[in-house]
Amino acid sequence: MSDFHSLYSVLKQTADPLVADAIQNLVETGADHELNRINLVDFSAQRGLDEERVISGFLHASRLGIFDLTWNVLCPGCSGVLGAHDTLKQLKPEDYHCGLCAAGYEPSIDDQVEVAFTVSPRVRRIAAHDPNTLPSWDYWRQIFWSSGIDINEGSFSRLVNEATLEAIELAPGEKAVVSLQLPAEFVIVFEPVTHSALFLDVKGEPTKEKQNASMTLDGVHAPTGTLEMRPGPLRLALDNQTGARVLPSVWIAGDALHDLLGKRKPIVTAKRILANQTFRDVYKADNLNIDQRLKITSLTFLFTDLKGSTALYERVGDLAAFDLVRAHFRALLEIIASEAGAVVKTIGDAVMATFVRPEQAVAAGLRMRKAMDALNDQRGTQDLLVKIGIHEGACLAVMLNERQDYFGQTVNIAARVQGQATERAINATEPVVRSPAVMDLLNKAGLRPEEKSVQLRGISDKVVIYEIP
């Protein structure tokens, strides 16, 4: 723990004090399983802490070496971890295959890539640092399933008692023959280390004759196979040809298994981390390769531009204008961060920012307008007039000019929508304004957006936009 105390003293200088205290308490007193793949949404709720401050604190702690940050590709069906990566650079563009669900997925960073934190072994060693030594059921809970599976003792005991026909452990090179009685239900033989699976479709008249099935575990994710069986005795031959311990289990695919897999908790997704200001500041260009293109199905973009900035420099002089523009940037960047957004880049007097949800961007836009009014009131002028455009949609996360950026038509439309704004106007597209949370926000503020159809440069069809007065 000596390393931790020195690192913790640095963490206290960058993280929220309450979050830093919570991290210290967790590292020093938490059970081993609590320090493996920490779900930050869950961590925040249990301790009554602000999620954004918790995420920021853990990112700082990870950069210091207190935690190891992992990007886990999840199966949307069973929430099993199909791939655990130290960085997004390791994310494979091809499908990830889940043997348990017999399905392949192209990972989407919207909701299929979980960001979790595990205490570093240099700070404190826990059982999960040596997963091959974990008891069988602990391996399932701590290594195979993500932090999004809501596993309580009751539901897990039901899985073990009601759904499990057999669960064994095989050492490297070991073979075993398991005899069991097949019920008239669908049965899955699954091994979590190699992600190998065998499906048994059990139906028809019961039999007393012994049936045979075999499963070879060689470390290669072979396609899932299905055998038709009848209710009755089964002789299952298992052969571990890998160099590691394996943990094959035989499950009834019934209510107990489905109930466990259906209980989910919110997780911190890769999309949310990429749109986090602390992550962009602390990790900078460490997150993507130059040739990577990560698909995002929904992200909200906000563009701003300072109206008449060239005339402002001429009117008040370079020095006064520079100070004024800097004050404008400070206000905008503070608002973006406080609304859980992140600044992608500044271009001249303009800002490009991202938000996970549309209502965050609209709330930021409304606050920006008020902040500019306040700055103008302080000077007794109307020099700071910010035009704002907001749009939501699909895009690609990419690396451009040695920094993480975004590419696609959604980005282009958001920039063009800002270009349509007049002074003090906030222009937003229909997907933004029509989202329930934004409609509720505008109704509470007593604002009625004015609809108009416009032709945007480079966009063939006219676009419906709304001006928020």
Secondary structure by P-SEA (a helix, b strand, c coil): caaaaaaaaaaaacccaaaaaaaaaaaccccccccccccaaaaaaaacccaaaaaaaaaaaaaaccbbbbbbbbccccccccccccccccccccbbbbccccccccccccccbbbbbbcccccccccccccccccaaaaaacccccccccccaaaaaaaacccccccccccccccbbbbbbbcccbbbbcccccccbbbbbccccccccbbbbbbbbccccccbbbbbbcccbbbbbbbbcccbbbbbbbbcccaaaaaaaacccccccaaaaaacaaaaaacccccccccbbbbbcbbbbbbbbbcaaaaaaaaccaaaaaaaaaaaaaaaaaaaaaacbbbccccccbbbbbbccaaaaaaaaaaaaaaaaaaaaaaccccbbbbbbbbbbbbbbbbcccccccccaaaaaaaaaaaaccccbbbbcccccccaaaaaaaaaabbbbbbbbbbcccccbbbbbbbcc
